């Protein structure tokens, strides 16, 4: 071995969302050509004096704002995916809010430059339960995903190299869903490594989830929503792979494609489909490559006999110059940065 669908209605291409620390304002978004799916992810985030906030708009049209001071449920600061850039710190927050127009449950991952906290990247999701909808009935909740930060400002796109290739490596995670033949859907949180190859002359990006290491179940961010599952899934995500075909990268550093294929060495995957999308950072690394690439994936598959499942998540991968050294190069007694 190698080392949801509650988001299905919203996990589409990455939005280059607005941020007050140098990012796009809502009115400026209309001046940039975005796909319909990208427009669904418009949001505003801020990170000031250690307080993170983000806005979302439920179906009732009333924009709501949550922040890590007023709506903090609990947080953690241990080593978190996505990978942390050199010189950065990170933290994860679970947020809750109970208002007259419904209840909201959310989490946010934020990493920031310790020397310049205005240089930050955020990612997360939210669920809004309108009045009368049970907090335990997540399938009736309104759901959204966001990834945002000044480096994802489409009015200041990245300066992509014209030559060479680069392999970006990072982490991805979200919800793994599987339905065995004759059984009900099972939902688990998953995490995995993602490797992405960028061909700059041809302006394409391709890659794989689960080709380096295993896709594994975990109990880290989503247990407040999914609950604690002590029984293993009917089909472990281990040994599944999600192969991502060459996808064009636009001049503004965004990409969106549907060339995705799920494979398994022992299970007969008869059909797979889905979508993945993302965006390059506008901050270059020491080699002149964008320092990271972030995005979303929503992939489903079917197996012989009628079983099937899906992988729905977000990812961040770092450029070669920002990846930690191999374990063999780690100083004795220490940890890779």
Secondary structure, DSSP 8 states (H G I E B T S, - for coil): ----GGGTTT--S----EETTTS--HHHHTTS---HHHHTT--EEEEETTEEEEEEE-TT--EEEEETTTSEEEEE-SS-SS---TTEEEEEEEEEEEETTEEEEEEEEEEEETTEEEEEEEEEEEEEE-TTS-TT-GGGSEEEEEEE-GGG-GGG-----SS-EEEEEEEEEEEEEEE-TTS-EEEEEEEEEEEEEEETTTTEEEEEESSSS--EEE-SSSHHHH----S--SS-STT-EEEEEEEEB-TTSEEEE--EEEE-SSS-EEEEEEEEEEEE-SSB-TTSSBSEEEEEEEEEEEETTS-EEEEEEEEEEE-GGGS---GGGS-TT----
